[in-house]
């Protein structure tokens, strides 16, 4: 995660979803061939995936 940290967007006043959780959700969706909106809620909002 430390190597990926520079590529994550900065917080500009709004609270953001946890980067590690969102990244895990992206990997889950891609591995299983799902659409973003079909991702599990525990990975954060579908817009973030």
QUIRA-V191446 format. One record per backbone hydrogen bond with DSSP energy under -1.0 kcal/mol. NH is the residue of the N-H (numbers start at 1). CO is the residue of the C=O. E is the energy in kcal/mol with one decimal. If there is no record, write none. Layout:
# QUIRA-V191446
nh=NH co=CO e=E
nh=NH co=CO e=E
This chain:
# QUIRA-V191446
nh=5 co=1 e=-1.5
nh=7 co=4 e=-2.1
nh=8 co=5 e=-1.2
nh=22 co=18 e=-2.2
nh=23 co=19 e=-2.7
nh=24 co=20 e=-2.1
nh=25 co=21 e=-1.9
nh=26 co=22 e=-2.3
nh=27 co=23 e=-2.2
nh=28 co=24 e=-2.2
nh=29 co=25 e=-2.6
nh=30 co=26 e=-2.4
nh=31 co=27 e=-2.6
nh=32 co=28 e=-1.8
nh=34 co=29 e=-2.2
nh=38 co=35 e=-1.3
nh=39 co=36 e=-1.7
nh=43 co=40 e=-1.6
nh=44 co=41 e=-1.6
nh=48 co=45 e=-1.1
